[in-house]
């Protein structure tokens, strides 16, 4: 029986090099090794176009090729008869293959040589098994479906976004043995992604930001496509040792305005999956590991399904919080603030907020926090609603598609890490309270 192309996906992981045979216009054959065979769908594969060499010349003159691939588990060989269709030099397929090639090039010390010029798309005409496969020496792969089922069951029981984020990352560790993971939300107005939840890192990095198109996370977000790399690739990792974002304080001191991204310093495998709802990008789920080739195409499939359900749950919960606010329960008046006064400074240019010269937050979350502090100091308010923030024209919040609830979760978690005397607690659906236990001195710049 002729196997389906999808059944050969292990052959396309790059563990064993593939070979391609082409023929020149005069009939001269040529055989070469391939850097990557990429599964596109049940009828198509894509090959890397890196050099204008004999293989490339032959394909342009005679668009037929034979590719031999090997299953790394059982040693089974397969010949694919291919027909060249087109070359893509941008878009999701190109960026996906470019990222994988960068990892392969870095692993083999060929980073300066392996540069993807295009993704050559081929139609698969015939799949031919080749006799001579060897007995498998690989250990059985774990079944990932029970873990996915358990993760999805956990999402179904969540009643708010904060619980949803935490349950997702806990589920990945508990049921899928993925120990380093994070969730980032999309800030469409600024073209950035900001971190709202992490697991498995020494520092949480909540509030750290990535530009669209930067690293594996930014590329996955920009192209709306999952990207998986089995080997460390420098251009897809994040180095936050040097910073460019500074604000100038009133006394001339330079103030840091960046939160370090919490990536592994020795990350060897990465997988980024966009969170989308219809045409809208909500964010990105990112996982990584110090183990090379940790994530297979099965892991990618599982995370794509999980990401789809997570995005749906996020959308439902955020709209529920906006449209069905609960009446806040009566609460005792908070005790008077005590201790040394705290100076809170706000810079209007980017809404960055500093607590006694220590950077806290900026952007939309910074603008929201500054409003809460002013209302608390000037009017004695402690209780607020999501709706009033959304309708406040002074805040100039992004449109309704921007997730306000996620901004509040970000702010709440940054305060919990940096300022134990400033606490945001949820008091009902769409309602929250700001608890202040030390006197505040506000300063605007």
Long-range contacts (C-beta under 8 A, 24 or more apart in sequence): 2-126, 2-127, 2-128, 2-129, 3-78, 3-127, 3-129, 4-42, 4-127, 5-39, 5-41, 5-42, 5-43, 5-45, 5-124, 5-127, 6-39, 6-42, 8-39, 8-69, 8-71, 8-78, 8-127, 9-39, 9-297, 10-71, 10-72, 10-73, 10-296, 10-297, 11-37, 11-69, 11-70, 11-71, 11-72, 11-78, 12-36, 12-37, 12-38, 12-39, 12-45, 12-69, 12-297, 13-72, 13-230, 13-293, 13-296, 13-297, 14-100, 14-104, 14-230, 15-72, 15-293, 16-69, 16-70, 16-72, 18-67, 18-68, 18-69, 18-70, 19-67, 19-68, 20-47, 20-55, 20-65, 20-66, 20-67, 20-68, 21-65, 21-66, 21-67, 21-68, 22-54, 22-55, 22-58, 22-59, 22-62, 22-64, 22-65, 22-66, 23-58, 23-62, 23-64, 24-54, 24-57, 24-58, 24-61, 24-62, 25-58, 25-61, 25-62, 30-54, 30-55, 30-58, 34-67, 35-101, 35-104, 35-105, 35-114, 36-97, 36-100, 36-101, 36-104, 37-67, 37-69, 38-93, 38-96, 38-97, 38-100, 38-119, 39-297, 40-93, 40-121, 43-123, 43-124, 44-85, 44-121, 44-122, 44-123, 44-124, 45-80, 45-82, 45-121, 45-122, 45-124, 46-88, 46-93, 46-97, 46-119, 46-120, 46-121, 46-122, 47-119, 47-120, 47-122, 48-97, 48-101, 48-116, 48-119, 48-120, 49-87, 49-116, 49-117, 49-118, 49-119, 49-120, 50-101, 50-114, 50-115, 50-116, 50-117, 51-117, 59-84, 59-120, 65-122, 68-130, 71-133, 72-138, 73-136, 73-138, 74-133, 74-134, 74-135, 74-136, 74-138, 75-133, 75-134, 75-135, 75-136, 76-129, 76-130, 76-133, 77-129, 77-130, 77-132, 77-133, 78-127, 78-128, 78-129, 78-130, 79-126, 79-127, 79-128, 79-130, 80-124, 80-126, 80-127, 80-128, 81-124, 81-125, 81-126, 81-127, 81-128, 82-122, 82-123, 82-124, 82-125, 83-122, 83-123, 83-125, 84-120, 84-121, 84-122, 85-121, 85-122, 85-123, 86-120, 86-121, 87-118, 87-119, 87-120, 87-121, 88-118, 88-119, 88-121, 89-117, 89-118, 89-119, 91-223, 92-223, 92-224, 92-225, 93-119, 93-121, 93-225, 94-118, 94-119, 95-219, 95-222, 95-223, 95-225, 95-227, 96-223, 96-225, 96-226, 96-227, 99-216, 99-219, 99-227, 99-228, 99-229, 99-233, 99-236, 100-227, 100-228, 100-229, 100-230, 102-229, 102-233, 102-234, 102-235, 102-236, 103-229, 103-230, 103-231, 103-232, 103-233, 103-236, 104-230, 104-231, 105-233, 106-231, 106-232, 106-233, 106-234, 107-231, 107-232, 107-292, 111-234, 141-296, 141-298, 144-176, 144-298, 144-299, 144-301, 144-302, 145-302, 146-175, 147-175, 147-176, 147-302, 148-175, 148-176, 148-302, 148-305, 148-306, 150-174, 150-175, 151-175, 151-176, 151-306, 152-305, 152-306, 152-309, 155-309, 155-310, 155-313, 158-313, 158-317, 159-317, 160-317, 160-321, 160-405, 160-426, 160-429, 161-314, 161-317, 161-318, 161-321, 161-403, 161-405, 161-406, 161-409, 162-409, 162-412, 162-426, 164-310, 164-313, 164-314, 164-317, 165-196, 165-197, 165-409, 166-197, 168-197, 168-285, 168-306, 168-310, 169-197, 169-198, 169-199, 170-199, 172-199, 172-287, 172-306, 173-199, 173-200, 176-299, 176-302, 178-287, 178-289, 178-299, 179-289, 180-264, 180-267, 180-287, 180-288, 180-289, 181-285, 181-286, 181-287, 181-288, 182-262, 182-285, 182-286, 182-287, 183-275, 183-283, 183-284, 183-285, 183-286, 184-210, 184-217, 184-221, 184-283, 184-284, 184-286, 185-282, 185-283, 185-403, 185-406, 185-410, 186-221, 186-281, 186-282, 186-283, 186-284, 187-363, 187-364, 187-398, 187-402, 188-281, 188-398, 188-401, 188-402, 189-364, 189-398, 189-402, 190-363, 193-217, 193-218, 193-221, 193-283, 193-284, 194-363, 194-410, 195-259, 195-261, 195-262, 195-410, 196-283, 196-406, 196-409, 196-410, 196-413, 197-409, 197-413, 198-262, 201-262, 201-263, 201-264, 202-262, 203-260, 203-262, 204-262, 204-413, 204-417, 205-259, 205-260, 205-261, 205-262, 206-259, 206-410, 206-413, 206-414, 206-417, 207-259, 207-361, 207-365, 207-410, 207-413, 207-414, 208-240, 208-258, 208-259, 208-260, 208-261, 208-262, 209-258, 209-259, 210-238, 210-261, 214-238, 216-270, 216-272, 216-286, 217-272, 217-284, 217-286, 219-272, 220-272, 220-273, 220-274, 220-284, 220-286, 221-272, 221-274, 221-281, 221-283, 221-284, 224-274, 224-276, 224-281, 225-274, 226-271, 226-272, 226-273, 226-274, 226-300, 226-303, 226-304, 227-270, 227-271, 227-272, 228-269, 228-270, 228-271, 228-272, 228-295, 228-297, 228-299, 228-300, 229-269, 229-270, 229-271, 230-268, 230-269, 230-292, 230-293, 230-294, 230-295, 231-268, 231-269, 231-292, 231-293, 232-266, 232-267, 232-268, 232-292, 236-270, 237-263, 237-267, 238-263, 247-347, 247-349, 247-350, 247-352, 247-354, 249-345, 249-354, 249-357, 249-445, 250-345, 250-443, 250-445, 253-357, 255-354, 255-357, 255-359, 256-359, 257-350, 257-352, 257-359, 257-362, 258-359, 259-359, 263-288, 264-288, 264-289, 264-290, 266-290, 268-292, 268-294, 269-293, 269-294, 269-295, 270-295, 271-295, 271-299, 271-300, 271-303, 273-300, 273-303, 273-304, 273-307, 274-307, 275-307, 275-310, 275-311, 275-314, 276-308, 276-311, 277-311, 277-312, 277-314, 277-315, 280-401, 282-311, 282-314, 282-315, 282-403, 283-314, 285-310, 314-403, 314-406, 317-405, 318-403, 318-404, 318-405, 318-406, 320-429, 321-386, 321-405, 321-429, 321-430, 322-386, 322-387, 322-390, 322-400, 322-404, 322-405, 322-430, 324-429, 324-430, 325-385, 325-386, 325-387, 325-428, 325-429, 325-430, 325-431, 326-428, 326-429, 326-430, 326-431, 327-428, 328-383, 328-427, 328-428, 328-431, 328-433, 329-427, 329-428, 331-383, 331-427, 331-433, 334-382, 334-435, 334-436, 335-437, 337-436, 337-437, 337-438, 337-439, 337-440, 338-437, 338-438, 338-439, 339-421, 339-437, 339-438, 339-439, 340-438, 340-439, 341-438, 341-439, 341-440, 341-441, 342-421, 342-438, 342-439, 342-440, 342-441, 343-441, 343-443, 344-373, 344-440, 344-441, 344-442, 344-443, 345-442, 345-443, 345-444, 345-445, 346-370, 346-442, 346-443, 346-444, 346-445, 347-445, 348-444, 348-445, 355-418, 355-419, 355-422, 358-418, 360-414, 360-415, 360-418, 360-419, 361-410, 361-411, 361-414, 364-395, 364-397, 364-398, 364-402, 364-407, 365-407, 365-408, 365-410, 365-411, 365-414, 367-395, 367-396, 367-397, 368-395, 368-397, 368-407, 368-408, 368-411, 369-411, 371-395, 372-434, 373-434, 373-440, 373-442, 374-442, 376-434, 376-436, 376-440, 377-440, 377-442, 381-434, 382-433, 382-434, 382-435, 382-436, 383-427, 383-431, 383-432, 383-433, 384-431, 384-432, 384-433, 384-434, 385-430, 385-431, 385-432, 386-430, 386-431, 386-432, 387-430, 408-432
